[in-house]
Amino acid sequence: MTTSPDHPVPEPAGDAGRVRTDLLRFLAKHTGRDWATDADVFGNGGLSSIFAMELVVHLERTYGIAIRGADLRMDNFRTVQRMGALVERLRQPAGGPGA
């Protein structure tokens, strides 16, 4: 399978460090600046709510997840740490880890 920088092959669940690294690269590429994993990307002149939808699409395509309903809260996208946690949670089998 071929990949592109915007659409890598989904990685195995449990590798939160890789998810965060990917998100930091994605943000830097699309915003022209570097971000800390705990920086509020929407606060103090950060990103727009339109960009939030780009993040949703990126996460869904890259990690093979579906972000729906209550998971679409802005709080899930404020920091790279929170986005990474969301990806990890949504990639868990139904019933939680080890199910």
N, C-alpha and C positions, 0 to 999 in steps of 0.2 A: 504494500500500500504506500502511495506517495503522500507526502505531507507538505504543507507550506508553513511559513512562520506564524500565520494567523490561525491555522487549522492543524495543529499537531495531532498525532495519534493519542487518544486518551490514555493516560497513565494509570497504573493500578491504584486502587483506593488505598489510603493509608500513607501516602507520600505527601504530607502537607507542605513540606519544604519546597518541593517542586512546584506545587500549585502556587504558593506565594511568589516564588521566583518568576514563574510565567506571568502572573498578574502584574508584578513590578515591571517586567519588560513590556507588557501590553500597555500599561499606563504611560511609561516613558515614551514609547513609540508614538502614541496617540495624543500626548499632551506636550511633548517636548521638554519635560522636566522629570527629575528623579523624585521618587516618593519613598517615605519610610513605611514599614508595614503597619504602623499604628497611626499614621497621619489620616485625618479626616479629609478624604478626597473631595467632599462636597462643601466643606466649611471654608469660610474666609476667602471667597473668590476662587474656590476650587472648580470642580466640574459641574456641568449642568445636569438637569434631570433628563434631558435628551441623551446625554452620554451614558446615563444609568441604563438606558435601554440597550445601548451598544454593549455595555458590560454584560447584561443578561444574555444577549445573543452569543457573545464570545464564550461565556461560561457554559452555556447549553451545548454549543457546537464542539467546544474543545473537550469537555469532560463527559459528554453523553448523558447529561442530566436534563430534567425539566423543572424549571422554576415557576411555580404556580401559586395562586392564592396568597395565603399569609406569608409565604416565603418572599414575596415581591415587596416587602417592607424596605424602605430606604435604609433602615438601620443595618440590614444584612449586607449593604454595599458601601458603608461609610469608610471602612478601612480594608486593606489587603488581608489583615488577620481575619476579619469577619467574613469576607468573601471566601477565603480558604476554608474556614469552618463550615460555611454553608455548603460548599462543594463536597467536603468530606462527609457531612451528614446526609446529603442527598445521594451520595454514591454508596451508602450502606445498604445492604440487602433489607428488604421489608422485614420488620421485626427487630432490626438493630444488628449490631456486630455479632458475628458468629451464627446468625440465623440461617 
